Amino acid sequence: MRVPYLLTNRYKGRERERERGVGMMASGDDAAFGNESGTGNGSSILPGIGSKGKYERIDAELANDRPTRGSESKRYVFVCAVFASLNSVLLGYDVGVMSGCILFIQKDLHITEVQQEVLVGCLSIISLVGSLAAGRTSDAIGRKWTICLAAIIFQTGAAIMAFAPSFRVLIIGRLLAGVGIGCGVMVAPVYIAEISPTVSRGSFTSFPEIFINLGILLGYISNYAFSGLSEHISWRIMLGIGIVPSVFIGFALFIIPESPRWLVMQKKVEEARSVLMRISESEEEVECKLAEIEEAAGGVKGEKCEEKAVWLEFLRPSPALRRMLITGFGIQCFQQISGIDATVYYSPTIFRDAGISSDSKLLAATVAVGFTKTTFILVAILLIDRVGRKPLLYVSTVGMTVSLFCLGLALSLLGHELVSPRVGILVAILAVCGNVAFFSVGLGPICWVMSSEIFPLRLRAQAAALGTVGNRVSSGVVAMSFLSMCRALSVAGTFFIFSAISAISVVFMYMYVPETKGKSLEQIELLFDSGREWQRIEVELGDMEVLVQKE
């Protein structure tokens, strides 16, 4: 079995290092004993035990070198993760800014309610094209250059939207922006997962979700800041500002390296070793990682994967791959069908239904939602590699279920004589903030973390693309149908449905999502090879990791 074999290799490597250290100590002890018997001058060969001698100098060197190398590599991975996540700002900004833009676009271009739904939801639907294309593109030209391509496509779409003279041109620009966003949100988590160390992979892979939240907050702030301008100018400036984050991606190309796993797939082993030297703590770790990657690449090493063969494997998956697809595709869909994009896109509509009438107050309330969403993602970053993925998923999905139910209850009781309008508004705002807070603590970031962790190397990019398609389609369906559902069922009834879906997601997390904390990308495959016995395998892997760390 692969994982015990890999762990055994790691254990043996450290055992050899320990034995070499013991050998050095033994030779030193022999010299010391020889000195006692008069065979040499102990002071010239080995200072007295307890003094600042050879042992302490070696220990001091190890103590001084390893943390320095480790801190440098972590800082470098941190910078790479930040730059790779910049595309996610574009998605978040578009989601946040459109919630306010739609108010001014409706007045300026006189669009209908159906056109509003199409304008809001088409970006998520069309982004699946970018996600599917990114899977193949990132395998062909690399993760790094796919990130750059995504930024260029989005810039083009954002510029068209900013200068759109009509609804038709606005839609064309939004479709282009959607392709760029779909491409960017798919490739960033994959790239970050492939360059991150195991112990902090969860935190680093959560960076795209942090930047999505940051983008949403910036979009809300942009709405509020430019709401005082004329109807014809305000929404154009709001959309045009979205070009700015993508400009910084050009600078990223001079800093971030290519994924070492992609380089191995392309038979560029020396380049992969060079990258690993920059993101690893020691040469021994580099060689160990390189051996794991080459083994995981398997049949892909030495030959390029054909697209047709990959998709045939998806159509006729092995039992292990089928479990991976269910987990990856399922968690991506649940992230969206539980209604998070409806809450973010239409938060002004929700607050208006709750009783807030002023446009400025509506936008101010949405800024509070943005701050909440961004703040609580930081909680997930701090905890994801400490408490694990599944505990945060349970907290997140249960909390979302309760928050969505309370929001539906608050909206359904509006106008009731027992509930004052002010209390109804306050409960609605708190429920929306609670929903986005619980989403950010777990389901939001962990969805992308899991999707980039669970698939084998030869399928990772395109399987992640398939999961992103499920995410974007679900988001688009929810965004394009929300107003119609509210008209048919009422806003309160719609959020009761979202609450029920969120409750179902709790069961899904229990049955189909394994714990991946502390396991290398190559080790995670074993969890799915073992089927429903992954709880036992998780314990065994955890015990072996602890053993290795102690050694």
Sequence and secondary structure as in RCSB ss.txt:
>XXXX:A:sequence
MRVPYLLTNRYKGRERERERGVGMMASGDDAAFGNESGTGNGSSILPGIGSKGKYERIDAELANDRPTRGSESKR
YVFVCAVFASLNSVLLGYDVGVMSGCILFIQKDLHITEVQQEVLVGCLSIISLVGSLAAGRTSDAIGRKWTICLA
AIIFQTGAAIMAFAPSFRVLIIGRLLAGVGIGCGVMVAPVYIAEISPTVSRGSFTSFPEIFINLGILLGYISNYA
FSGLSEHISWRIMLGIGIVPSVFIGFALFIIPESPRWLVMQKKVEEARSVLMRISESEEEVECKLAEIEEAAGGV
KGEKCEEKAVWLEFLRPSPALRRMLITGFGIQCFQQISGIDATVYYSPTIFRDAGISSDSKLLAATVAVGFTKTT
FILVAILLIDRVGRKPLLYVSTVGMTVSLFCLGLALSLLGHELVSPRVGILVAILAVCGNVAFFSVGLGPICWVM
SSEIFPLRLRAQAAALGTVGNRVSSGVVAMSFLSMCRALSVAGTFFIFSAISAISVVFMYMYVPETKGKSLEQIE
LLFDSGREWQRIEVELGDMEVLVQKE
>XXXX:A:secstr
 HHHHHHHHHHHHHHHHHHHHHHHHHHHHHHHHHHHTTSS HHHHS  TTSS HHHHHHHHHHHHHHHHHHHHHH
HHHHHHHHHTHHHHHHHHHHHHHHHHHHHHHHHH   HHHHHHHHHHHHHHHHHHHHHHHHHHHHT HHHHHHHH
HHHHHHHHHHHHT SSHHHHHHHHHHHHHHHHHHHHHHHHHHHHHS GGGHHHHHTHHHHHHHHHHHHHHHHHHH
HTTS HHHHHHHHHHTTHHHHHHHHHHTTT    HHHHHHTT HHHHHHHHHHHSSSHHHHHHHHHHHHHHHGGG
TTS   HHHHHHHHHS  HHHHHHHHHHHHHHHHHHHTTHHHHHHTHHHHHHHHT   HHHHHHHHHHHHHHHHH
HHHHHHHHTTTT HHHHHHHHHHHHHHHHHHHHHHHHTTT TTS HHHHHHHHHHHHHHHHHHHHHTHHHHHHHH
HHHSS GGGHHHHHHHHHHHHHHHHHHHHHHHHHHHHHH HHHHHHHHHHHHHHHHHHHHHH    TT  HHHHH
HHHHTGGGHHHHHHHHHHHHHHHHH 
